[in-house]
Amino acid sequence: MKVIMVYPWYPDTFWSFRKALPFAGKKAVFPPLGLLTVASMLPDSWETRLIDLNVKKLRDSDLEWADVVMVSAMIVQEESAVEVINLAKKLGKIVIAGGPLFTNQGEETKEVDYFVLGEAEVTLAPFLRDFIRGEAKHRYEQNGVWPSLEETPLPDWSLIDFKSYTSMAIQNSRGCPHRCEFCDIRIMFGQRPRLKSAEQLIAEFQNLYDAGFRGTIFIVDDNFIGNIPRIKAILPLLIEWQEEHGYPFKIMTEADIRLAEHPDLMALMSVANFYKIFIGIESPSKESLQECAKLQNVKVNPLKAVQTIMSYGMAVMIGVIVGFDADAKREDIFEDHIRYIKELGTPAAMVGLLSVLPKTDLEKRLRKEGRLLERSRGENGGQLTFIPTMPAEKLIAGYHKVLLDIYSPKVYYKRVEEFLKHYHPTVRKSVRLGNISDVRAFFVSIFRIGIFSRNSYYYWKLLIKVLITKPKAFSETVELVIWGWHFQAVAARITKEGAL
């Protein structure tokens, strides 16, 4: 059996870093970890190829080679996924679909022969058994069974070219203990985090090391510290592995704000070479946080928490949301967002409209209230999916105001400077000095940003200051400058296109 696995095109969003990738000569940020893992679950006798449409085009000859086309996608990739499916069916191929898009969207995508939904550890084996016998059903679902991650095999890295990506990806856990109303993680993976064993996590790192990769690894857990005692037990082994191998990897991940309350955990993560953390801050309004059940954020001072985390050498990226019902009660909510982001001093602030994701508590509430407009396309930067409590025109105008302010050159570069006051890089020397792609990114930034852009004055002022006052943070600063270039482009697109 010949199988071609296809990962659809990812549109231009804050998270795509589409405008930043050319600086380093890369084509995508991360590889499709889900498909690479599923590839290791297929029968050994099957011949497998993978096409990531973010890296290269899908040709008719690719599909003609295959007997079966497997497609996995997130909601934001729906348009590209449908195009792939239609093309495959036009050529008479069997199409198998899975991933968050197909698991959560509720209705079936036409032309798909078999849906293998939910976590592959539960649904893939029964499908393969029936498929090989010629008795496969149309749909295989998880039905509330949460598999142990000890059943998860190592990804098949032989299917991709490392040079196409800025970072590699590893998954350590699934699930989150919190009940945020707008979030679908608990719906997809449960509220009780399930972790791989320490030995498995080390094997994941060793697997990438043996495959020849060196550089940045993204631990893709939606909340890396969902089970804090287990993480504290695992990290010493990861530190030992990093030390033995000369620190070949620097690591980033996602966590919740409770991280700032655990100095011992932050110290371990710093020594293990974690250098960047994404945290959902969401709103300066406690009423909005309480509304969406983001109660862990109500209990802390976000400014102090972010500065504490950065003092351990880990840069903080934040997620911010506008459009909660409680926002309508504050006339100055958008000015508050702008002040809040400036005070936090985190350059990478992903600001989005509140988006109604399928099967979430938010969707259930708004459906009951008759306020749903359309199904989410997964892009929270330009789609209003519900009837807000404030006038829609006011919400969109306020959202655009926030974007245009925080990503204007003067304000963005000032946030980088504020960030550098609290950031004390501790990344180990073996990876801190970067590689060829980092050097390339710097020189490309000179021409694209330092000479031929409206950022040039701020660019040179910042880099010269960093070289004099904090040279160890120079590589991180260049990265933030390039990210700012991308953020400005995405913000310009969103504000130009509107959302109504």
Wavefront OBJ file of the C-alpha trace (Angstrom):
o trace
v 0.000 0.000 0.000
v 1.341 3.435 -0.984
v 0.284 6.295 1.293
v 0.833 10.006 0.803
v 0.261 12.125 3.893
v -0.657 15.751 3.138
v -0.487 18.686 5.530
v -2.512 21.629 4.155
v -1.400 25.215 3.658
v -1.416 27.412 6.757
v -2.733 30.928 5.975
v -0.946 34.123 6.946
v -1.656 34.809 10.642
v 0.317 36.019 13.655
v 1.267 32.387 14.307
v 2.386 31.544 10.774
v 5.389 33.925 10.896
v 5.058 33.926 7.114
v 6.814 37.295 6.706
v 9.620 36.324 9.085
v 10.583 32.960 7.570
v 12.442 34.311 4.480
v 14.928 36.121 6.729
v 16.322 32.756 7.856
v 15.765 31.011 4.529
v 13.065 28.773 6.004
v 9.682 27.746 4.604
v 7.674 26.870 7.725
v 7.914 27.196 11.482
v 7.135 23.633 12.596
v 6.671 20.287 10.834
v 3.337 18.395 11.037
v 4.067 16.424 14.202
v 0.710 14.625 14.158
v 1.224 13.126 10.706
v 4.838 12.222 11.485
v 3.630 10.337 14.563
v 0.799 8.619 12.685
v 3.336 7.534 10.060
v 5.042 5.463 12.769
v 1.731 3.724 13.494
v 1.154 2.479 9.947
v 2.030 -1.087 8.903
v 5.735 -1.571 8.149
v 4.869 -2.928 4.705
v 3.199 0.350 3.663
v 5.291 2.855 1.734
v 4.799 6.360 3.085
v 5.562 9.850 1.814
v 4.683 13.232 3.327
v 3.927 16.506 1.551
v 3.772 19.632 3.709
v 2.127 22.279 1.524
v 3.804 24.958 3.620
v 7.119 23.662 2.287
v 6.408 22.436 -1.257
v 3.608 22.106 -3.775
v 1.465 19.017 -4.178
v 1.755 17.729 -7.746
v -0.604 15.427 -9.599
v 2.279 12.980 -9.893
v 2.513 12.814 -6.083
v -1.125 11.786 -5.856
v -0.928 9.444 -8.838
v 1.834 7.514 -7.056
v -0.353 6.855 -4.020
v -3.152 4.398 -3.314
v -4.312 6.335 -0.249
v -4.240 10.042 0.674
v -4.230 10.896 4.389
v -5.061 14.502 5.350
v -4.748 16.037 8.809
v -5.543 19.683 9.505
v -6.420 22.331 12.048
v -9.497 24.511 11.610
v -7.494 27.371 10.123
v -6.322 25.046 7.323
v -9.815 24.071 6.178
v -9.803 25.778 2.766
v -6.534 24.143 1.753
v -7.623 20.759 3.171
v -10.797 20.754 1.078
v -8.788 21.579 -2.047
v -6.472 18.630 -1.386
v -9.376 16.259 -0.786
v -11.184 17.334 -3.951
v -8.028 16.947 -6.035
v -7.349 13.487 -4.593
v -10.900 12.324 -5.335
v -10.701 13.711 -8.877
v -7.763 11.366 -9.383
v -9.708 8.441 -7.904
v -7.798 8.106 -4.619
v -9.024 6.834 -1.276
v -9.093 9.756 1.205
v -8.668 9.346 4.966
v -9.089 12.452 7.149
v -8.292 13.229 10.776
v -7.027 15.963 13.054
v -8.765 18.826 14.932
v -10.556 20.222 11.862
v -12.459 17.028 11.115
v -12.835 15.988 14.756
v -14.392 19.251 15.901
v -16.231 20.786 12.971
v -19.416 18.785 13.531
v -20.434 18.223 9.906
v -18.722 15.931 7.454
v -16.506 17.164 4.647
v -17.731 15.832 1.334
v -15.604 13.383 -0.640
v -13.817 11.912 2.410
v -13.974 8.107 2.379
v -12.970 7.488 5.994
v -12.837 9.727 9.058
v -10.350 8.635 11.748
v -11.085 11.148 14.479
v -9.738 12.040 17.889
v -6.466 10.600 19.176
v -4.851 8.110 16.830
v -3.811 5.843 19.711
v -7.528 5.007 20.097
v -8.982 5.177 16.592
v -6.230 4.337 14.100
v -5.622 0.673 14.987
v -9.323 -0.358 14.673
v -9.536 1.482 11.364
v -6.395 -0.170 9.978
v -7.605 -3.603 11.041
v -10.937 -3.119 9.294
v -9.408 -1.380 6.278
v -6.972 -4.207 5.612
v -9.877 -6.677 5.787
v -11.937 -4.536 3.409
v -14.510 -3.916 6.144
v -13.731 -0.329 7.161
v -16.535 1.871 8.480
v -16.985 5.459 7.357
v -16.246 6.960 10.765
v -14.068 6.058 13.755
v -14.396 8.150 16.913
v -12.724 8.351 20.310
v -15.924 8.266 22.380
v -14.413 9.640 25.581
v -11.517 7.182 25.836
v -8.334 8.960 26.897
v -5.309 6.845 25.890
v -2.090 6.653 27.835
v 0.685 8.470 25.985
v 2.936 5.527 26.737
v 1.332 4.019 23.617
v 2.563 6.887 21.413
v 5.479 5.993 19.103
v 8.365 8.241 18.122
v 7.711 10.432 15.055
v 9.226 9.362 11.735
v 11.604 12.263 11.076
v 12.884 10.649 7.874
v 9.817 12.006 6.067
v 10.880 15.677 6.255
v 13.855 17.911 5.511
v 14.987 19.662 8.696
v 16.365 22.574 6.671
v 12.857 23.688 5.701
v 11.811 24.485 9.288
v 12.880 26.940 11.952
v 12.115 24.496 14.781
v 11.212 20.909 15.501
v 8.310 19.771 17.678
v 7.878 17.297 20.535
v 4.753 16.507 22.530
v 5.054 15.611 26.203
v 1.462 15.856 27.417
v -2.180 16.320 26.425
v -4.956 17.958 28.401
v -5.265 20.973 30.698
v -6.634 21.266 34.261
v -8.340 24.613 33.629
v -11.843 25.309 32.317
v -11.398 28.428 30.144
v -14.734 28.957 28.398
v -13.311 29.773 24.963
v -10.723 26.976 24.836
v -11.171 23.592 23.135
v -8.144 21.828 24.635
v -10.105 20.327 27.525
v -12.760 19.197 25.035
v -10.240 17.468 22.757
v -7.825 16.062 25.334
v -9.523 16.088 28.720
v -9.084 18.066 31.914
v -6.671 15.637 33.513
v -3.252 16.067 31.845
v -1.709 12.860 30.547
v 2.078 12.814 30.289
v 4.664 10.655 28.648
v 7.127 9.010 30.987
v 10.468 10.686 31.603
v 12.121 7.912 29.600
v 9.813 8.596 26.652
v 10.539 12.323 26.690
v 14.277 11.669 26.732
v 13.806 9.203 23.870
v 12.040 11.967 21.886
v 15.040 14.254 22.315
v 17.488 11.437 21.537
v 15.503 10.562 18.407
v 15.840 14.105 17.053
v 19.500 14.227 18.049
v 20.232 10.935 16.280
v 18.384 12.195 13.189
v 20.911 15.021 13.002
v 18.864 17.977 14.185
v 20.340 20.763 16.343
v 18.571 23.968 17.333
v 15.163 24.964 18.697
v 12.540 22.485 19.878
v 8.954 23.467 20.591
v 7.295 21.273 23.221
v 3.796 21.653 21.807
v 1.853 20.861 24.989
v -1.027 23.284 25.370
v -0.002 23.593 29.003
v 3.439 22.206 29.785
v 2.874 22.633 33.532
v -0.585 21.048 33.640
v 0.830 18.505 36.101
v 3.496 20.406 38.012
v 4.773 17.572 40.283
v 5.350 15.295 37.266
v 7.175 18.049 35.358
v 9.432 18.766 38.325
v 10.340 15.073 38.406
v 11.041 14.913 34.664
v 13.171 18.049 34.263
v 16.284 16.826 36.151
v 16.577 13.948 33.678
v 16.242 16.347 30.760
v 18.928 18.570 32.289
v 21.224 15.578 32.635
v 20.619 14.641 28.988
v 21.276 18.195 27.775
v 24.517 18.376 29.748
v 25.734 15.015 28.461
v 25.077 16.056 24.854
v 26.491 19.580 25.099
v 23.131 21.381 25.085
v 22.208 20.757 21.430
v 18.680 22.131 21.900
v 17.033 25.256 23.229
v 13.380 24.811 24.114
v 10.155 26.787 24.026
v 6.674 25.803 25.148
v 3.268 26.979 26.399
v 2.279 27.245 30.055
v -0.154 29.009 32.320
v 0.663 31.931 34.565
v 1.028 29.694 37.647
v 4.590 29.101 36.462
v 5.625 32.363 38.165
v 4.580 30.926 41.544
v 7.136 28.089 41.370
v 10.753 29.352 41.593
v 12.109 25.807 41.719
v 10.250 24.901 38.521
v 11.455 28.027 36.704
v 15.015 27.325 37.833
v 14.837 23.774 36.476
v 13.384 24.942 33.170
v 16.103 27.564 32.830
v 18.881 25.025 33.395
v 17.178 22.643 30.937
v 17.520 25.420 28.308
v 13.945 26.652 28.073
v 14.208 30.126 26.604
v 10.715 31.131 25.490
v 7.261 30.591 27.031
v 3.816 31.450 25.643
v 1.207 32.412 28.243
v -2.419 33.357 27.698
v -2.809 36.660 29.570
v -6.083 37.441 27.749
v -7.322 40.667 29.370
v -6.582 43.481 31.853
v -10.213 43.195 33.005
v -10.790 40.874 35.961
v -14.489 40.849 35.069
v -13.618 39.480 31.609
v -11.275 36.873 33.098
v -13.965 35.734 35.512
v -16.508 35.629 32.677
v -14.366 33.237 30.636
v -13.357 31.184 33.716
v -9.669 32.099 33.376
v -9.550 32.080 37.160
v -5.848 31.273 37.427
v -5.133 34.711 35.952
v -7.399 36.517 38.414
v -5.322 35.371 41.368
v -1.980 36.868 40.269
v -0.413 40.149 39.236
v 0.337 39.555 35.524
v 3.032 42.249 35.329
v 4.930 40.824 38.287
v 4.448 37.262 36.981
v 5.816 38.045 33.522
v 8.811 39.893 34.940
v 9.505 37.032 37.343
v 9.509 34.456 34.549
v 11.780 36.623 32.399
v 14.224 37.007 35.286
v 14.898 33.271 34.902
v 16.067 33.784 31.315
v 12.810 32.811 29.627
v 11.234 35.322 27.248
v 7.452 35.545 27.537
v 5.069 35.663 24.587
v 1.489 36.548 25.471
v -1.967 35.898 24.089
v -4.542 38.700 24.393
v -8.269 38.594 23.564
v -10.730 41.424 22.940
v -14.487 41.032 22.713
v -15.588 39.479 26.005
v -19.094 40.449 27.116
v -17.689 42.266 30.151
v -15.549 44.448 27.863
v -18.694 46.376 26.927
v -18.983 47.636 30.513
v -15.706 49.577 30.226
v -15.564 52.555 27.897
v -11.778 52.563 28.020
v -11.242 48.820 27.491
v -9.184 49.241 24.303
v -6.974 51.920 25.863
v -6.605 49.552 28.824
v -5.406 46.799 26.491
v -2.835 49.129 24.952
v -1.562 50.306 28.362
v -1.557 46.738 29.653
v 0.529 45.374 26.786
v 2.979 48.263 27.096
v 3.334 47.707 30.847
v 3.924 43.982 30.390
v 6.758 44.860 28.014
v 6.434 41.678 25.983
v 7.029 42.400 22.270
v 5.322 39.193 21.081
v 1.714 39.984 21.956
v -0.742 37.939 19.890
v -3.938 40.002 20.009
v -7.088 38.432 18.621
v -10.838 38.803 18.537
v -12.667 36.371 20.772
v -13.336 33.355 18.561
v -16.065 30.766 19.101
v -14.448 27.371 18.620
v -16.574 24.257 18.066
v -17.792 22.259 21.083
v -16.464 24.773 23.645
v -18.457 26.023 26.613
v -18.490 29.411 24.884
v -20.168 27.963 21.810
v -22.768 26.206 23.945
v -23.588 29.411 25.819
v -23.796 31.642 22.757
v -25.895 29.105 20.855
v -28.329 29.029 23.763
v -28.413 32.845 23.707
v -28.934 32.919 19.924
v -25.743 34.896 19.327
v -23.749 32.685 16.935
v -23.048 34.166 13.495
v -20.902 31.624 11.637
v -18.561 28.746 12.271
v -15.036 29.778 13.177
v -12.403 29.537 10.449
v -9.773 29.259 13.175
v -8.252 32.675 12.466
v -8.989 34.944 15.413
v -7.560 38.033 13.733
v -10.211 38.841 11.178
v -13.469 37.005 11.783
v -16.313 37.970 14.109
v -18.133 34.718 14.827
v -20.772 35.953 17.301
v -22.949 38.935 18.194
v -20.988 40.920 20.809
v -22.558 42.846 23.667
v -20.987 46.096 22.466
v -21.805 47.355 18.953
v -19.891 45.235 16.439
v -18.506 48.313 14.650
v -17.123 49.609 17.952
v -15.490 46.248 18.740
v -13.807 46.017 15.359
v -12.658 49.631 15.443
v -11.279 49.158 18.953
v -9.513 45.947 17.985
v -7.899 47.659 14.996
v -6.853 50.554 17.221
v -5.038 48.139 19.548
v -3.214 46.449 16.657
v -2.148 49.668 14.946
v -0.862 51.116 18.208
v 1.081 48.200 19.695
v 2.711 47.275 16.383
v 3.611 50.791 15.261
v 7.438 50.973 14.990
v 7.903 53.440 17.842
v 5.730 51.516 20.297
v 6.922 48.042 19.300
v 10.616 48.886 19.597
v 9.994 50.596 22.943
v 8.421 47.328 24.153
v 11.517 45.457 23.026
v 13.638 47.838 25.090
v 11.359 47.378 28.092
v 11.548 43.608 27.632
v 15.347 43.704 27.631
v 15.382 45.462 31.015
v 13.880 42.375 32.652
v 15.231 39.645 30.396
v 18.431 37.927 31.494
v 19.326 35.285 28.879
v 20.743 32.051 30.253
v 20.734 29.875 27.126
v 23.829 27.696 27.089
v 26.699 28.806 24.878
v 26.529 25.809 22.531
v 23.273 27.031 21.012
v 23.225 30.678 22.110
v 25.608 31.738 19.378
v 23.200 30.458 16.742
v 23.915 28.967 13.345
v 24.092 29.894 9.680
v 20.375 30.683 9.433
v 20.677 33.114 12.367
v 23.573 34.902 10.693
v 21.659 35.037 7.433
v 18.596 36.428 9.235
v 20.667 39.248 10.724
v 22.188 40.334 7.420
v 18.865 40.114 5.588
v 17.316 42.234 8.348
v 19.909 44.949 7.719
v 18.734 45.385 4.145
v 14.999 44.796 4.600
v 14.482 46.570 7.917
v 17.605 48.583 8.658
v 17.762 50.372 5.307
v 14.555 50.071 3.329
v 11.757 50.434 5.898
v 9.994 52.847 8.229
v 11.608 50.906 11.102
v 15.195 51.801 10.166
v 15.774 54.541 12.767
v 14.425 52.391 15.604
v 16.239 49.310 14.258
v 19.720 50.822 14.448
v 19.068 52.628 17.728
v 17.980 49.361 19.352
v 20.698 47.072 17.990
v 23.513 49.471 18.839
v 22.147 49.884 22.369
v 21.889 46.107 22.846
v 25.416 45.501 21.597
v 26.700 47.981 24.164
v 24.510 47.157 27.158
v 23.390 43.538 26.789
v 25.303 41.711 24.014
v 24.164 38.273 25.218
v 20.643 39.232 24.176
v 21.651 40.303 20.660
v 20.408 37.164 18.910
v 17.072 37.340 20.741
v 16.775 41.036 19.846
v 17.328 40.400 16.148
v 14.659 37.714 16.270
v 12.215 40.136 17.903
v 12.983 42.781 15.282
v 12.136 40.301 12.525
v 9.027 39.164 14.380
v 7.948 42.787 14.600
v 8.228 43.032 10.825
v 5.864 40.067 10.532
v 3.455 41.366 13.184
v 3.249 44.743 11.434
v 2.397 43.067 8.129
v -0.325 40.874 9.665
v -1.795 43.797 11.620
v -1.855 45.883 8.422
v -3.680 43.106 6.580
v -6.258 42.607 9.317
v -7.029 46.307 9.696
v -7.271 46.727 5.933
v -9.584 43.757 5.398
v -11.790 44.405 8.432
v -14.004 41.750 9.977
v -17.561 42.713 9.167
l 1 2 3 4 5 6 7 8 9 10 11 12 13 14 15 16 17 18 19 20 21 22 23 24 25 26 27 28 29 30 31 32 33 34 35 36 37 38 39 40 41 42 43 44 45 46 47 48 49 50 51 52 53 54 55 56 57 58 59 60 61 62 63 64 65 66 67 68 69 70 71 72 73 74 75 76 77 78 79 80 81 82 83 84 85 86 87 88 89 90 91 92 93 94 95 96 97 98 99 100 101 102 103 104 105 106 107 108 109 110 111 112 113 114 115 116 117 118 119 120 121 122 123 124 125 126 127 128 129 130 131 132 133 134 135 136 137 138 139 140 141 142 143 144 145 146 147 148 149 150 151 152 153 154 155 156 157 158 159 160 161 162 163 164 165 166 167 168 169 170 171 172 173 174 175 176 177 178 179 180 181 182 183 184 185 186 187 188 189 190 191 192 193 194 195 196 197 198 199 200 201 202 203 204 205 206 207 208 209 210 211 212 213 214 215 216 217 218 219 220 221 222 223 224 225 226 227 228 229 230 231 232 233 234 235 236 237 238 239 240 241 242 243 244 245 246 247 248 249 250 251 252 253 254 255 256 257 258 259 260 261 262 263 264 265 266 267 268 269 270 271 272 273 274 275 276 277 278 279 280 281 282 283 284 285 286 287 288 289 290 291 292 293 294 295 296 297 298 299 300 301 302 303 304 305 306 307 308 309 310 311 312 313 314 315 316 317 318 319 320 321 322 323 324 325 326 327 328 329 330 331 332 333 334 335 336 337 338 339 340 341 342 343 344 345 346 347 348 349 350 351 352 353 354 355 356 357 358 359 360 361 362 363 364 365 366 367 368 369 370 371 372 373 374 375 376 377 378 379 380 381 382 383 384 385 386 387 388 389 390 391 392 393 394 395 396 397 398 399 400 401 402 403 404 405 406 407 408 409 410 411 412 413 414 415 416 417 418 419 420 421 422 423 424 425 426 427 428 429 430 431 432 433 434 435 436 437 438 439 440 441 442 443 444 445 446 447 448 449 450 451 452 453 454 455 456 457 458 459 460 461 462 463 464 465 466 467 468 469 470 471 472 473 474 475 476 477 478 479 480 481 482 483 484 485 486 487 488 489 490 491 492 493 494 495 496 497 498 499 500
